[in-house]
């Protein structure tokens, strides 16, 4: 296979996964965005976490909230729990890597806050612990997962939202996660500002 055809195949596979997922995911994305907007209107904050590419996605989401997405607006309170290297390495060194997010949530999270937890497999131990900590703090959890949802799917309660991308390809899951994040940002802006860009 030549390189150009491989690029085209990657594009087409990404399009196919998005097309197959949209009808299933759109309603839960809309509900999750509504929950985020309501939390923000109630003077709560959004915390986000993930590992590797999902850590970058958590930071991407936080940046869109704190700065702006496509509409001009004041910054919104969001924290990426992935960015403080001293805190992350301190917790990992003194306790265990599985606690790097849960300890931050137990310190910073409050009743009514929202946790955006991102794991392509649904099996990341530190994300599982983060969700447990969020539940202990009466936070709403929005989990972006893939495959079969992993352990995270079993942790969701009636106030939570699991947005699961129905594929086993990590790359394709991550590509849809970015689409989900942008959709969440767009709907939050629409609810808060009441107008299209």
ZICOR-V751770 format. One line per field, one symbol per residue. phi: phi as a letter, one per 30 degrees, with the letter a starting at -180 (. if undefined). psi: psi as a letter, one per 40 degrees, with the letter a starting at -180 (. if undefined). burial: I if it has 9 or more other ideal C-beta (glycine too) atoms within 8 Angstrom, else O. A space follows every 50 residues. Layout:
phi->???
psi->???
burial->???
//
This chain:
phi->.dddddddddedddddddddcddddedddddddddddddddcicbccbaa bieddddddeedddddcacccdaddcdbbddcccddddddddddbaedcd cddddddcdbejdbccccadcicddddedddeddddchcdccccbahcih ddedddcdccbcccddacdeddddddedddedddddddedddciadd
psi->hidddddddddddddddddddddddddddddddddddddddefiihiiia ibddddddddddddddcibeihiiiihihheeegddddddddddbideed ddddddddiiheihhhhhhddeehddddddddddddefihhhhhaabeea dddeehaeeihhghhgiehdddddddddddddddddddddddefii.
burial->OOOOOIOOIIOOIIOOIIOOIOOOIOOIIIIIIIIIIOIIOOOIIIIIII OOIIIIIIIIIIIIIIOOIOIOIOOIIIIIIIOOOOIIOOIIOOOOOIII IIIIIIOOIIOIIIIIIIIIIIIIOIIIIIIIIIIOIOIIIIIIIIIOII OIIOIIOOOIIIIIIOIOOIOIIIIIIIIIIIIIIIIIIIIIOOOOO
//
